[in-house]
Amino acid sequence: MSALSLMAASESRWLQLTPDDTVILSSHPIPGNEMNVSKVIDGLVRLGVEVVHSGIEDVHATGHAKQEELKTILSITSPDWFTPVHGEYRHLVSHARLAKLMGVADDHVLVCEDGDSLVLDDRGIRKGPRVAAGYLYVDGAGIGDVGHGVLRDRRVLAAEGVVVVIVAVDVKTGAIITGPEVITRGWVHADEAEDLLDECRQEVTQALKEACAGESAPDIESLQKVVRRTTGRFVNDRTRRRPMIVPVVMEA
């Protein structure tokens, strides 16, 4: 949605580029953003624009102040206290050393990281308690951490798919009333793997019969574990994949 990206896609409300135009990219791509910059350049070239960038000409111009410029600012302002901001930790430390070199007292220079707080009062400036400052995952309309478990499940679903096994069991007699029904998404295409699904049903049916053959009637939770374990082993043996297994055992 940047101005140049919109112009490269001919979607800008204000400017339309033509083959008579020249675009100069005076900055290096931010690490990790190279692909997006490459797409913008391609879009500009498709419009017939002449594009000049640091890969072909020495046109790079940083937007960050150099060391001598920072010294000038420090000499003009003569701060009593100093906290460097912006940049990686190594940049903050270098900036702090520069402030000390320019006369700021060592104990009046505070290097802070994400999560640090500063307290300003009549005594000066000091570090306060740390606060939560990690990445915030935005999930739909809600804001907040959805938890590692939810994110792990989503990764499994995206990479391996899901297999749902539904069966109704009479826990008193151990008889299977209906099922097992195997529903899959992202593991195999059901219409093309009916034989594989039939074999899975047979494996689950046999495992349930063995689990219900004991003297005491098993509970629903135990039967769910049997279905999950049997289905997971079958899927892994046949396809060498590990989709999410969701057992649904209903008491009839």
Secondary structure, DSSP 4 states (H G I P E B T S, - for coil): --HHHHHHTT--SS----TT-EEE--SPPPTT-HHHHHHHHHHHHHTT-EEE-TTTSS----SSPPHHHHHHHHHHH--SSB---SS-HHHHHHHHHHHHHTT--GGGB----TT-EEEEETTEEEEE-----S---EETTEES---HHHHHHHHHHHHH-EEEEEEEEETTTTEEEEEEEEEEESS--GGG-HHHHHHHHHHHHHHHHHHTSSSSPPPHHHHHHHHHHHHHHHHHHHHS--PEEEEEEEE-
